[in-house]
Each structure stands twice: as C-alpha cells, then as structure tokens.
Amino acid sequence: MSSLTLHPLPGDPLGIVGQLDLADERALSIVRGLTDEQGNWRPHPSDDSVALSLARYLAWLRCLVPVLRDAVHGVRSTWRARLGDVRSGWWWRVIPQIAGAVPIVRLVEGDVLRESARRPVRDLMGEILVLHGEVRRFAREGAVRDLRTARVPLPRVPVLRPPIDVALALVPAMARRHLRRAERVRLHAGFPRA
C-alpha cells in the first residue's frame, strides 16, 4: 500500500485548493487520449486498471463529499479557533499513521468493478472533477470559518472523527494515492499503445 501524506499544513484550507488543482492536472494527463480498452487494461488480473483506480477513488469520494458538505455547513463561527489548533494538529500526525497501518476494507468492491468496466475513463474523471469542485468550495468556505473545531465521521470508519480541515486534506491525499496506482499501470511495459 502506498503511503498517505497530508498536505498542506494544518490551518491552511486554501492550500487544499492548490493540492486539488495539482491532482486534477495529474489525473487529466493520465487519462488524456486513453481508449476504453487502454483504460480497462490490467498488467495482471489481480492488479488495478486506470479505470479501476479512478473508480475506487470515486466511490470513496462519493461517500466523503456529502459528509463534508453537512459538516462545513454546520460550522457557524470562528470563536473557537485557538482551541481547535491543538486538536487539529494531533490529527494531522495520526491519520497518515492509521491509514498506513489499517488495511482498506473494500465494502463496495463489486459495484466498483462493474462501474469501472462499463463507464469510460473520461466519464469517471468528469465526475471526479465535479466532486473536486465541491471540495474546493468547502475549503474556500473554511478560509472564513474555523473548520478545525468541528468533527466529521469518516465514511466506512465512523469511529474516526477528525476535524473538518483534516478530512478536507484527505481528499487530495487519497487522489495522489490512487493516481500513483493509475500512473503505474499507464507506465507499465506491457501497456497497450494506441
């Protein structure tokens, strides 16, 4: 499993916008010019294809975005900003360690496999870009609200309730993780050329 690194530093919600911009550019460079056959090609039957990597990320993103939306809109004021710094900082160190130690449980694996096989890579990428746009909007709202003091339950792991700024930073971190997998497939020596 590839490592998970949270960027930017705690308390910089606008930095998340920049990280998403970079992830979008990277993703577009990966899917640009791919045929459906290339998008679904796997180096080995147990490996991911480009489409499957994107579909797994999209399934995770679909779960997280509604939770983020509700949480960001539930934050009302900035009066607890100092209290939030300490709690948020702890989570920035802990979440990557948890992600590296806990195996990912693929609860909707059958749905993800079917979706990656039936939808073109461009469609998957289009939906990811739309959801990234929503996360950007939440991060911009976070620049005027204190997102470090409100907690959000993580999808599929609801016992983990990090501050919203940490949950927002998970989006570009997970994008980087899944895009690395997609890049490895695209750069594989046996990848079919157009």
C-alpha positions in Angstrom: 0.0 0.0 0.0 1.3 3.4 -0.9 1.8 6.0 1.9 -0.6 8.7 2.7 0.7 12.2 3.1 -1.5 15.1 4.2 -0.7 18.5 2.6 -0.8 21.4 3.2 -0.1 22.2 6.8 -2.9 22.4 9.4 -5.0 25.6 9.2 -4.5 26.2 5.5 -7.8 25.4 3.8 -6.9 27.3 0.7 -3.8 25.2 0.3 -6.2 22.2 -0.2 -7.5 24.1 -3.3 -4.0 24.2 -4.7 -3.4 20.5 -4.0 -6.7 19.6 -5.8 -5.6 21.7 -8.8 -2.4 19.7 -9.0 -4.3 16.4 -8.6 -6.7 17.4 -11.4 -3.8 18.3 -13.7 -2.1 15.0 -13.0 -5.3 13.0 -13.5 -6.0 14.7 -16.8 -2.5 13.9 -18.0 -3.1 10.2 -17.1 -6.4 9.8 -18.8 -5.8 12.1 -21.8 -6.0 10.1 -25.0 -6.9 6.8 -23.4 -9.2 4.5 -25.2 -11.7 2.4 -23.2 -9.6 -0.7 -23.9 -6.5 1.0 -22.5 -8.4 2.4 -19.5 -9.5 -1.2 -18.6 -6.2 -2.9 -19.3 -4.5 -4.6 -16.3 -0.9 -5.8 -16.1 -2.2 -8.8 -14.1 -5.7 -9.9 -13.3 -5.2 -9.0 -9.6 -3.9 -5.5 -10.4 -5.9 -2.4 -10.9 -6.5 -0.8 -14.3 -6.5 3.0 -14.7 -10.4 2.9 -14.7 -10.5 0.7 -11.6 -8.1 3.1 -9.7 -10.3 6.0 -10.6 -13.5 4.1 -9.8 -12.2 3.2 -6.3 -11.3 6.8 -5.6 -14.6 8.0 -7.0 -16.5 5.5 -4.7 -14.6 6.9 -1.7 -15.2 10.5 -2.8 -18.9 9.9 -3.2 -19.1 8.8 0.4 -17.0 11.7 1.8 -18.4 14.7 0.0 -21.9 14.6 1.5 -20.4 14.2 4.9 -18.1 17.2 4.3 -21.0 19.3 3.0 -23.1 18.7 6.1 -20.1 19.3 8.4 -18.9 22.5 6.7 -22.4 24.0 6.6 -22.8 23.1 10.3 -19.8 25.3 11.4 -21.2 28.6 12.4 -18.5 30.8 13.9 -14.7 31.3 14.4 -14.7 31.9 18.2 -13.0 28.5 19.0 -10.1 28.9 16.6 -7.3 28.7 19.3 -8.8 25.6 20.9 -9.1 23.9 17.5 -5.4 24.3 16.6 -4.2 21.8 19.2 -6.8 19.1 18.4 -6.3 19.5 14.6 -2.5 19.3 14.8 -2.7 15.9 16.6 -5.0 14.5 13.8 -2.6 15.7 11.1 0.0 13.4 12.5 -2.3 10.4 13.4 -4.4 10.0 10.3 -1.5 9.0 7.9 -0.2 6.5 10.5 -3.7 5.0 10.8 -4.1 4.9 7.0 -0.7 3.1 6.7 -1.5 0.5 9.4 -5.1 -0.4 8.7 -5.9 -2.4 5.6 -8.6 -0.9 3.4 -11.9 -2.8 3.6 -13.5 -2.7 0.2 -17.1 -2.8 1.0 -18.5 -1.9 -2.4 -15.8 -3.7 -4.4 -18.4 -5.5 -6.7 -20.0 -2.2 -7.6 -16.7 -0.5 -8.2 -15.6 -3.4 -10.5 -18.8 -3.1 -12.5 -18.6 0.6 -12.8 -15.0 0.7 -13.9 -15.9 -1.9 -16.6 -18.9 -0.1 -18.0 -18.0 3.6 -17.8 -15.4 5.2 -19.9 -12.4 6.6 -18.1 -13.4 10.1 -19.2 -16.8 9.8 -17.5 -15.2 8.7 -14.3 -12.7 11.6 -14.5 -15.5 14.1 -15.2 -17.4 13.1 -12.0 -14.2 13.3 -10.0 -13.6 16.8 -11.3 -17.2 17.8 -10.3 -16.7 16.4 -6.8 -13.3 18.1 -6.5 -15.0 21.4 -7.3 -17.4 20.9 -4.4 -14.4 20.1 -2.1 -12.7 23.3 -3.3 -15.8 25.3 -2.4 -15.8 23.7 1.1 -12.1 24.6 1.5 -12.8 28.2 0.4 -15.6 28.4 3.0 -13.1 27.1 5.5 -11.0 30.2 5.0 -13.7 32.2 6.7 -14.9 29.6 9.2 -12.9 27.6 11.8 -13.0 24.1 10.4 -10.6 22.7 13.0 -13.1 22.7 15.8 -15.9 20.6 14.2 -15.6 16.9 13.8 -16.6 14.8 10.8 -17.1 11.0 10.8 -15.1 9.4 8.1 -17.0 7.2 5.7 -16.6 3.4 6.3 -14.6 4.2 9.5 -17.1 6.3 11.5 -15.3 5.8 14.8 -12.6 8.2 13.4 -13.9 11.7 13.7 -11.1 14.1 12.7 -11.7 17.9 12.4 -13.1 19.0 9.1 -9.8 20.5 7.9 -8.1 17.1 8.2 -11.0 15.4 6.4 -10.7 18.0 3.6 -6.9 17.4 3.3 -7.6 13.6 3.0 -9.2 14.3 -0.5 -6.0 15.4 -2.3 -4.0 12.8 -0.3 -6.3 10.0 -1.5 -6.3 11.4 -5.0 -2.4 11.3 -5.0 -2.6 7.7 -3.8 -5.0 6.5 -6.5 -3.3 8.5 -9.2 0.0 6.9 -8.4 -1.6 3.5 -9.0 -3.1 4.6 -12.3 0.3 6.1 -13.4 2.0 2.8 -12.6 -0.5 1.0 -15.0 0.0 3.6 -17.7 3.8 3.4 -17.5 3.8 -0.5 -17.4 6.0 -2.0 -20.2 3.0 -4.1 -21.4 0.5 -1.2 -21.6 -1.2 -1.3 -25.0 -0.2 1.6 -27.2 -2.7 3.4 -29.4 
